[in-house]
């Protein structure tokens, strides 16, 4: 480990840094006086660009004697130009927010940010209306919920049924959401602790091409970045069908004098209740409390502190078999086991110190801590094993998660080549207490313990990323990441059939992940890229120790060939063809206490993302995605990947009017896909349309949200499951499903004040 860290430092120090600092400054928002990260600063007429760092800082290094002006351009703000002479006295530049127009969006030259123009435009134009929209804002993602909102969503992307996060990484303000060795499944990522209205930006990338992202980022990752400051205080009330209610409050805690000192602190809280549309009322309750401080604490240091507490409780309808509905045993929204449901809560503390040096380098030091509890009761097979009491199971855990993220960013020059270096390390420690899998009845009675023990998992992951910008057109990014895992399981159950007895079991494993990416920036209207890299997803500690670490970090090899371009001022397109090879798809299943094995798989496909704004008030978006996935080692016709999506698409139109009327009409589509390996079962697709209508004024907003406006009957999640209903002599292997929402309307009223 020490040798690897020495190599990273040696590579970093070898980057030449002999240059002349000519121009430097800081970009801040004129409303809240806080830094603006990711703004493009262009030196004219040299047409040389840099990107502002997390502290809003930028530095031009080199000799540009003929430079006359500096242009500041970032999504959501007016484009502004300043004379070079101003920088003799002008250090802090305040830029003004404005309504986004697609014609102002440019294709930026910063390597690796090909998705940024679309992601920033989307969230500004479309917004986030509810917790599920948090994930749906990402092009190409389809989600499904089979506990009515009570637990993490099922994620589908690039031909993967990524379960609850096994092959897709989620972070919030740099803190991991995915849970390793979770009671319900590997990579479980419950993002419901995020209050949607607190989200400022959503940054995502597809594929395992980023050195700073490791576990679970096989198909890609997303970073949810919360607001550093509130523009207004807000009180929001919602009420809808199926006894659905929500109350939200967001309040600034500091006065205007604090803003002048670049200090901000606010609190946000929400409470939600819903019986939902199931025949068995859900009695769903959720409470969130979030607070965040962000401020300049010295000339070169910004501190961000946030804390979250989240609690949720619900009864669930669960998955039901087709035959139970077809023969009239239950209705389409009925339940077989009325005792399904659960409770979960999570508390987070997150601290980030960002330090800028005189030479423009940037240091980030982040510490985070989470305490989580999870208690879920489900029944997937009904009376398959226990024909008297049923097969209900309990999955329970308590967890302490803590970690550190550190990075050092440096810009140097070798001749005319700009070299940007990021060297960093991620350290994460998970400790669970009494992770449990038990056979239960009526939720409260334990019939048979299946697994019980404490899990300790530590990962230490140094990485380095070098970007070589040979000119304003061509750049190469090369990255290398090393992940070392230490797994320990304290088995407390003598009857556990996978281990020889009670006691502590250990296993270690590591993996090295190289990345190599090429970017050709034609101009501010077009960029082409070829991204390649190796990634992985980890497996559950309870399985890792059984196999002594063997194949516990299956490798993923992937490549994208794509483009971002603006054929006209009012259209932007991102299109890519891609390839993914996965060494193994096996993951530990908390639903049965075993590993679901799969052979090597290969997927190819394409993504198309288009945005069009013909006039200021209309914004069209469409995403079309295709994936062809097969198991490599199985015979043709028996090599389908169960539940892997093939065709998916989302899209809509958003309308805004200066008089206050605004809204959107959106669809989501999933095509039919194989339910099992030989496609003898079909997971039926769906096409659903939702609508949002708002009347917005400076002091208030009245809103209407309608889900499934055509009242289509559809299956939100589907599984190939062998089940037995009470009294059946033989089990049946067929599709089991959770029904999607019928027509559902919700009204809201928001009040804004300072």
N, C-alpha and C positions, 0 to 999 in steps of 0.2 A: 504494500500500500504506500509506504514512504517513498519507495523508488519511483512509483508512478507519479506521485505528487512532485518529486524533484524534476522529472522529465517535463511535466507541464510548466513548471516555473522556468526551466531552461528554455523551452520553446518561446515562452512569453518574453523573456529578457532578450532573446535573440532578434526580436523585431526592431529594426532601426527606428530611431525616434529623433534623428537630427533634422530639425525643421525650424522654421521661423513662424512664431505665432503672430498673426497680423490682425485678425478680427475675432472678437469673442463677445458673447452677450447672453442674455436670458430672456426667454419668451414667457409671458404670463397672460392669463385671462383677465380682460379688463373688468369683468364683473366681480370675480372673487379674489383676484390678485394672486392666484396660485399658478404654479408652473404648467405649461402645456407641453406634454411629451409627444414626440413623433411628428412635430411640425417640420416641413421641408424648408430649409433656408438655402437660397440660391444666390451665389455671387455673380454679378453681371458686369461686363459682358462675357466673362470667362465661362459662364454657365456651369460652374462647379457647385455641387450641392452637398449639404450635410443634413443630418437629422438630429433634432433636439433630444437630449437624454431625459432621464426621469426627473431631473431637477429643472427642466426647461432650458438647459444650457447648450450652447453650440460654440464651436471653435473652428476657424479656418487656419490651417497650417500650410505655409508655403509662401511664395512670392508672387503677388498679383498686383503689380504696380499700376496697371491700367484699369483696375476695377473702379467702378463709379457708384454702384448701388447694390443693395441687398434686398431680395424679395422674400417675403414670408408667406408660405402657402400651406394651409392644412384644412382638412375637411371640417366643415362646421363653422369656419371663420372667414371673414373677408380677407381677400388677398391684399397685402400692403407692401409698399416699397419704401426703403429708407436710403438716404445718401450715405456712402461710406464715411464721409467726413463727420457724420453724426456720431459715429462710434468712438470718437475721441472723448465724448462725454456721456453718450447714451449707452448704458449698460443693460438696463431692463426695458424691454419692449412689451407694451400691452396691446394685445390684438382683440378685435371685437367679434363676438359671435354673430352669425347670420344664418338664415334658413338655407339649408343645403340645396344646391342645384347641381344636377349631374354634369352640366356643362363646365362647372368650376373644378370638377374632380379630375386629377391628372394621374397618369400611370407613373409611379415614383421609381427612381433608380435604385433605391435601397434594396440590396440583395436579400431575398427571403421574405419580403413584405408584399408578395404578389396578391394576397387576399385582402390586404388592408383597405384599399379603396372601396371594395364592395362591402366588407363587414362594417366599416364606419358609416357608410351611406345607408345601409339597411337599418341599423339600429336608430339612426337619426330620423329616417323617413317613416319606418314602420312601428318603432317603439316595441315595448314588451308589455303585453296586456295581462299575462298571468304567468304562474310559475312554469307551466309546460312550454310557454313561448320562449323561455330562457334558452332551451335547447333547439327549438324549431327555428331560431334566428340563423342557425348555421346551415349554409347551403349543402344539400345532399343528405342531411340527417332526417330519419323518420323515427319517431318514438312511439312506444306503446305502454299502457299502464294496465297491469292486471291485479292491482289491489285498490283501484279507484282513487289513486292519489296518495295512498298511505305509505308507499315505499318508492325506491328509485325506479325510474322508467326503464323499459327495455329499449335498447339503442340499436338501430340498424343503419349501417353505413358501409359503402363500397363492398357489397356482397357479404358482409358479416352480420350475423345475429350476434352482436357484441354483448348479449345478456344485459347486465346492469352496469357494464363498464369494463369488461375484461379486455377488450381491444380498442378502447377509446379513453383517453386521459382527460380528466377535468380538474381544473384548479380555480380557486377564487382568491384573488389578490396574492397569488404565489403560494397559497396553502393548498395541499392536496385534498381532493374530495374523494377519490377512489380509496377504498379500504382493502388492504391486503389481508388474506386469511380471514375473511369475514364469515359470520355464521350462515349467511344466506348464499354467498357465492363470491368467487374471487373477483376483486375489482369493484365491488358494490359501491356505486357513486350516487348518493342521495343529495341532490342540490337544493332541496326544498327549504333549507335554512337561509337561502338567499332571498331577500325581499326584492321582487322584480323591479320596483321603482327606484331602487338604489343602484342599479347597474348603469354605469357610464359608457363603457365600451366592451365589446366582445371580440377578442383576438383569437383566431383559429388558424391552424394549418393542417393540411391533410398529408398523411404519410409519416414515416419515422425518420425525418430528414433534419431534425433540430437537435443539436448536441446537448442542450440544456434540459431536454425532455427524455425520460427513460421509460420506466415501467408503464405498460398499458398503451403506449402511444404507437401502436402498430398501424391503425388506420388514420391516426391523427390526434390532435389535442385541441382543447379550448381553454382560454383564460378569461374568466369573468372578472372585470375590473370595476370595483364599486366607485361611486362618486367621491371625490375629495371634498366637495362642498355642495350645499344646496342653494339653488337660485331663490326658492321660496319655501316658506313653511307650507305644509299641506295636510289637510284632513280629508279623507276619502271614505265614503260609505257605499257598500254594494249590497244588492239584494236580488235574488233570482229564483227560478223554478227549483223544485225539489228541496225546498227549505235551505237554500244556499245564501249565506250572509258573510260579509267581510267588512272589517273596519281597519283603516290604516291611518297612522299619524307619522309625520316627518317634520322635525323641528330643529332649527339652528339654536345652538347653545351659547354662542359668542356674539358680541356686538360688532358694530362697524369699525371700531378702533382696532379690534383684533384682525379684521380683514386687511387693514392698512399695514399690519405687521406680518402679513402672509400667514395668518393662523385661521384654522377652521375646525369646528367641532359640531357634530350634529347627532341626533338620535332618531331612529325609525323603528316602528313597531306595527305588527299586524296580528289580527285574530280572524280565523276563518272557521265557519261551521257549515256542514252540508250533510243531508241525508242521502244525496246522490240519487241516481235513477234506478237503482236495483230494487227488486222486490223485497230483499232483506235490507232495511235501512242501514246506511253506513255509519251514521252518527259520527261523522268525521270532524275532528277538532284539531286545529293547528295554531300555535302561538309562536311568533318570532319577535325578538328584540335585538336590534343592531345599533351600535354606536361607533363613530370613527372620528379620530382627531388627525389632522394633517397640518403641519406647520414648519416654518423655517425657524430652526433653533439656534443657528449661527450662520456666519457668512457662507459656509460651504456645506451645511448639513440640513437636510429635511428629515423629519421624523413622522412616520405614519403609525398610528396605534388604532386597533379596532378590536371589538369584542362582540360576540354573538351568543345568544342562547335560543334554542329551538326545541319545541315539544310538539308531538303529534300522537293522536290516538284514534283508532278507527275499528269498525267491524267491516268484514269484507265478504263480498259475494263469492269470490274465487272463480276458478276455472270450472267450466261445465262441459260435459260430453255432448256431441251432436245428437246422439240417440235419445238422451234424456229430454231434449227439446222436441225432437221429431215424434216421440211416442206420447207426448203430452204430460210426462211426469212433472216437469217444471216448465215455466215460461222462458222466453228468450233472455229475460233479465233475472231469472231465478237462481237459486243456490241449492247445492246438495248438502253441504255441511254449513249450518248457520253459525258455527262457533269460530270461523276463521276471523282473523284480525290481528291487531298488534298495537304496540306502543313503542315510540322511539324518541330520543332526545339527544341533543348535541350542544356543547358549549365550546366556543373557540376564543382564543386570545392570539392576536397576530401583531407583531412589531417589525417595522422595516425602517432602517436607517440608511439613507442615501447620501453619499459624500462625493462632492465634486472637487477635483484637485485643480491647482492653478494651470496645469498644462492641458486641461480638458478631460483628463481621465476620470472614470467614475467607479466608485466602490459601493456595492450593496451588501448589507448584512441584515439577514432576516431570521427571526426566531418565531416559532409558532407552537401552540399547544391546543389539543382538542381532547375533550372527554365525551365519549359517546356511549349510549345504551341502546340496545336493540332487543326486542322481544316479539317474535312473530309466530303465529299459529296458522298453518295451512294444511290443506288436504288435496293432494293431486290425484291420488289413485282410489280414494273413497274406501271400498271394502275389498281391495285386491289381496292384501296380505292378512289382515285381521277381519274376518267375515262377521264378527260379532260386534266389536267396538269401533271398527273403522281404522283408517290409516293416518289420522291426523298427527302432525308433527309440530314440535316446538323448536325454534331456532333462537338462541339467546346468547348475548355476550355483553360485557362491559369492557371498555377500551380506553387506554391512555395513549395518545399519539402526540409525539413531539418531534421537532425537527429544526434544521438550520439550512438556509440557502445563502451561499456567499458567492460573489462574483466580482471580477475586476475587468473593466473595459478600457482599452487603450487604442489610440490611433497613432500610427507611425507611417513613415514613408521610406521606400527604397527606390531611389531615383524618382521616376514619375508614377510609381505604383503606390496607391494608398492601401495600407494594411490595417485592418480593424481586428483586434484580438479581444476575445472574451474567454477568460479562464475562470473556472468556478468549481464549486463542490456542493453536492446535496447530501445531507445526512438526515436519515429518517429512522425513528424507533417506534415500533408498535408493540404494546403490551396488553393482551386481553386477559380477562379474569373470568374463569368458569365458562369458557365457550362451550355451549351445550347444544346437542341434538338429541331430542327425546321423542318417543312415541307417546302421545297424549290422547285424552278423550274429553270432550266438553270444555276444552281450553285449560281447565284448571287441574285435572288429574293426570299425573305422570304414570303411564303403564310400564314403560320400558326405556331406560336410558340407553342411548346408542353411542354417543361420544360425550366426553367431559374432560376438560383440561385447560391449562393456561398456555397461551402462545406468546412467544417473544420473537420478534423479527427486527433485525437491524440491517439497514443498507447504507453503504458509503459509496458515493459516486462522484469522483472527479471528472471534469470534462474540459475540453478546449475547443474553441471554434475560431478559425482564421478566415477572414474574407479579404481577398485580393482584388482591388478595383484597379485594373490596368489602365482604364480611361473611363470616360463618362458612359461608355457603351457596354463594356464587357467586364464581368467579374466572376470570380470563382470562390465558393465557400467550401472549406474542408473542415470537418469536425471529427472528434474522437471522444468517445465516452466509455468509461470503465465502471461497471456496477459490481460491487461485492456484497453478497447476502450472507447473513448469519441467522440460521433458523434454529429455534429451540421449542420443544413441546413437552410440557409437563403433563403426562397422561394420568388422570385421576380415576379412570374407569377400568377395572380389571377385566370386564367383559368385552372390551374393545377388541374386535376380531382382527384388526389390522396390525396390532402391536402385541409383543409377547408378554406384556404385563405393565403394572403401574411403575412410573418412574420418568426420568428426564431423557429425552431423545434429541440429538443434535445433528445438523447437516449444514454444510456450507456450499456455496456455488458462486460463480462469477461469469461475467460475459463482457466482451469488448465490442463496441458498436461504432464502426466508421461511417462517415457521411461525406458525400462529395456532390456538390451542386453547382450548376452552371447557369448564369443569367446573362442574357443579351438584351440591353435596353436600347431599343431603336431610337425612341424619342419619348416625349411626354404623352404619347398616344399608343405606344405598343412596347411590349416586352415579351421575350420568349425565354423559357426556362427548361432545363433538364435536371431533375432532382433525383438522387439515388441515395440509398442508405440501408443500414441494418438496424432492426429494432427487436423487441421481444415483449412477451408478457410473462409475469411470474406465476407460480402456482402456490397453492395453499400449503402452509407449513406442515399441517397434519399429514399431507401426502408427501411432501419433500423429505421428511424424516423417515418415512416408510421406505422410500426409494433411495435413501442416503444421498439425496441431491441429484440423482440421475435424471437428466432431461427435464429439470425443473424450470429452466429458462429457455423455452423453445424459441428459435430465431425466426425472424421475419425479414425477408429481403424484398425491397420494393423500389419502383422507379416511376416517375411522372414525366411526361413530355407535354408541355402546355404553353399557353399564351394568355396574356391579358392585353386587350387592345380596345381602343375607342374608334370605331369606324366613322362615327360622327360625334359631334359635341354632346349629343343627347343620348348616346348609347355606349354602354361599357359591357364587355364580354370577357368571361374567363372560361376557357375550354382546355381540357386535358385528357389524354389517354394514359392509362396507368396499368401497372402490373404488381401483383403481390404474391409471393411464395411464402408459405408458413410451414415450418418444420413439423410442428404438431399443434393441434388445436385442443389437446386435452386440458381440462381444468377440473379442479375439485368442485363437486356439487354438494352444497349444504343441504339440498333437498333429500339426499339419500345417504350421505356420508361416504361417497365413493367418487372415483375419478371417471369422468365420461371420456372414453378414449376416441381418438380420431386419427386417421392417417395424415400424411402430408397433403396439403391442399395448394391449389393454384387458382388465382383469380385474375381476370383481365377485364377492363371496362373503360368507360369514358364518362366524364362529367361535363355538363354544359350549364353555365350560369350567365344569364342575361338580364340587364337592367336598362330601362328606357323611360325617359322623361320628356315627352313631346312638348308639354307646356309646364309652367311652374307648378301648377296645381295637380298634375297627374304623374304618378310614378308606377310603372309596371315592372314586375319582377317574375322570373321563371327559372327554375332549376330542373334539369332533366338528367337522370343518372341511370346508367346501365352497368350491370356486373354479370359476368359469366364465371361461375365458380364450380370447380370439380375437385373431388378427391383424386389424387394421383395414383394411388396403389390399389384401388378397387376396380372391378370390371366395368366396362362401359354399360350404362343403363342401371348400374347399382352404385354409381359414384356421385350422385347429387349430394349437395351439402344441405342438410335439413334446415328449412326456414330461412335460408340465405335469400335476401331480396334480389330480384333481377331488375325489374323496371320500377323506378320511383320518380316522383315528380312533385314539386310544390310550386306555388306561384300565386299571384294576385295583383290587384290594382289598389293603389292608395290615393285618396283624394284629399287635398287640403285647400282651404279657401281663406283668404285674408279676413273675411267676415266672421270666421270662427267655425264654420261647418267643415268637418273632416271625417274620414272613415276609410274602411277598406273592405274588400271582398276577396277572400282567399280560398284556395283549394289545396288538398293534399291527396296524392294518389299512390297506391301500392298495387303492383300487378300480382297475379297469381304466382305462387312459388311452390317448390317441392316441400311437402310436409315430412317426407322421410327419404331414405337413401335411394329407393327405386322409383320414386314419384308415384307410388300407388295411392298416396294420400296427398291432397292438395290443400295448401293454406290459401284460402280465397282472398283475393284482393279487394280493394275498396276505393271509392272516390267520394270525398267529403268536402263540403263547402261551409265556410264560416264567414260571419260578417261583423264588422265593428262600425258604429256610428257615434260621433262625438260632436258636441257643440261647445267650443272652447273660447273663453274670454279671459282677460288678464286676471280676474278675481275668482273665476269658477269654471267648472267643466261639468257638463251633463253627458253621460255616455250610455250606450246600449251595446251589449255583446250578445250575439246569437251563434251558438254552435250547432252545426249540422242543420242548416236552414231548410233542407229538403226532407228532413226526418228519415234519412236512409238507415236501414238496419245493417249493421256492419260488425265485423269481429275485429276488435282492436289488437288482441294478442292471441296467438294460436300455437298449439303444441301437439306433437304426436305422442300420445300417452296411452299406456295400457291400463285400463280401469275396470273395476267391477262395482256395479251398483248393488244395493242391498237386495238380497234374494236371488241374484243372478247365479246360475250354476257355473258359467264360464266367463273369464274376462274377455274384454273386447279392446282391440288396438285401433284407435281412431283419433280424429282431431278433437281436442278439447280447447275451449276458447273463453275469453272474457269479452262480453259485448261492449261495443263502443257507445258513446253518449248519443241518445236520441236528440231531437230538437230541444234546445235548452236556451232560455233567454235570461239575461241579467242586466239590471239597471245600476248605474253608479252616479254619485254626485261628489265632486271634489271642490274644495275651497282652498284658494291660495292667498297667502298673506305674508308680510314681512315682519 
